[in-house]
Amino acid sequence: MGAEMTVRPGKSGRSGKSGRSGKSGRPGRSEKSEKSERAGTFKQKRVLYGLILILAVSVSIYAEKSFKSPSVTEQPSLSGDESGRAGAAFEEGRSAAYDWYESIPAYAGKASVPVHGNIPFFTAEEITEEVFEEYSDLDEMGRCGTAFANICREIMPTEEREPIGNVRPTGWQTVKYDVITDQYLYNRCHLIGYQLAGENANEKNLITGTRYMNVEGMLPWEDLVADYVRKSGNHVLYRVTPCFEGNNLVASGVLMEAYSVEDDGQGICFNVYCYNVQPGILIEYETGESSRDENWSPEEQKNTAYDYVLNVNTKKFHMPSCESVDDMDEKNREYFTGGRRELIEKGYEPCSRCHP
């Protein structure tokens, strides 16, 4: 804009020696009207440049705050800005701003699935190193609500778990099926596992859950957190929300969220939904009653995605193609998705036949 204003008729500073007569070359225009026109043009340009500047700044701010959800195969971390964005409002275990439950797919052979791009719903205000445990009061139907704690070495148990059989969570039924490893359909499932917080017969922390959800769905995530805390000494925000539909006494599943504090989620960061189902069994969630699914066969579970086949009796693990799998008693057979090291840490040994 400065370059446009340098050539001004009659203003060369050289007493009329600019090579021009000192007039604008536009007959009938006075110097006063010319100055007025130039002043108006200058103001218009200044307004225009101001608008352009505001637009540029707005675009820059929007780009800076834009958030791209990470792949569900990653274990993402949260920056300060993302942490605030991840805080969909939860009140006593029920979603408000972000209705995540509506996005959960029907059970299709996997014990758990990622939610919200695997990013937990913690807000920036909730991220703390302060030690706490919070268990929701039972509702009017006697059902558990959200359990929330900051898992750390200080609250992890140092003694064996005490009996919990005196607690009878809503929907509890004592029933057996021969297609289940230890035959019992239901377990008293800790929302926050005993190995994490040392809670025994706390009725606010125990729900009616299938053996499948307890062992295949929740336990691998609990183990992940427990191993991390033991090795690092860091804190992990950990929240488990049971999901009851309507007046059902048995939860359809649980939402599990975890976030390691000191390393900003680099060590632990997940948000998963675990299905409260049992392959081969039909469950009436309103009452907890159940029946054998006559249309189901063990072959259906074999055809789902898994990495190893476990023999829970011999504590051996096998490749799915191993001949020993066909010889295995169905009640001793489990299907595992995960790493080889994880199984060894759980006390399993590799099969000497297929060398998994």
HELIX and SHEET records of a PDB file:
HELIX    1   1 GLU A   31  LYS A   65  1                                  35    
HELIX    2   2 GLY A   80  ARG A   85  1                                   6    
HELIX    3   3 TRP A  100  SER A  103  5                                   4    
HELIX    4   4 HIS A  116  ASN A  118  5                                   3    
HELIX    5   5 ALA A  124  GLU A  126  5                                   3    
HELIX    6   6 TYR A  194  ALA A  197  1                                   4    
HELIX    7   7 GLU A  203  ASN A  205  5                                   3    
HELIX    8   8 ARG A  211  TYR A  212  1                                   2    
HELIX    9   9 MET A  213  MET A  218  3                                   6    
HELIX   10  10 LEU A  219  SER A  232  1                                  14    
HELIX   11  11 PRO A  298  LYS A  302  1                                   5    
HELIX   12  12 GLU A  323  ASP A  327  1                                   5    
HELIX   13  13 GLU A  330  ASN A  332  5                                   3    
HELIX   14  14 ARG A  340  GLU A  345  1                                   6    
SHEET    1   A 2 PHE A  90  GLU A  91  0                                        
SHEET    2   A 2 ARG A  94  SER A  95 -1                                        
SHEET    1   B 6 SER A 112  PRO A 114  0                                        
SHEET    2   B 6 CYS A 269  TYR A 275 -1                                        
SHEET    3   B 6 GLY A 253  SER A 260 -1                                        
SHEET    4   B 6 VAL A 236  CYS A 243 -1                                        
SHEET    5   B 6 ALA A 147  ILE A 151 -1                                        
SHEET    6   B 6 GLU A 133  TYR A 135 -1                                        
SHEET    1   C 2 TYR A 186  HIS A 190  0                                        
SHEET    2   C 2 LEU A 206  THR A 210 -1                                        
SHEET    1   D 2 ILE A 281  ILE A 283  0                                        
SHEET    2   D 2 SER A 290  ARG A 292 -1                                        
SHEET    1   E 4 ARG A 333  PHE A 336  0                                        
SHEET    2   E 4 TYR A 308  ASN A 311 -1                                        
SHEET    3   E 4 LYS A 316  HIS A 318 -1                                        
SHEET    4   E 4 GLU A 349  PRO A 350  1                                        
END                                                                             
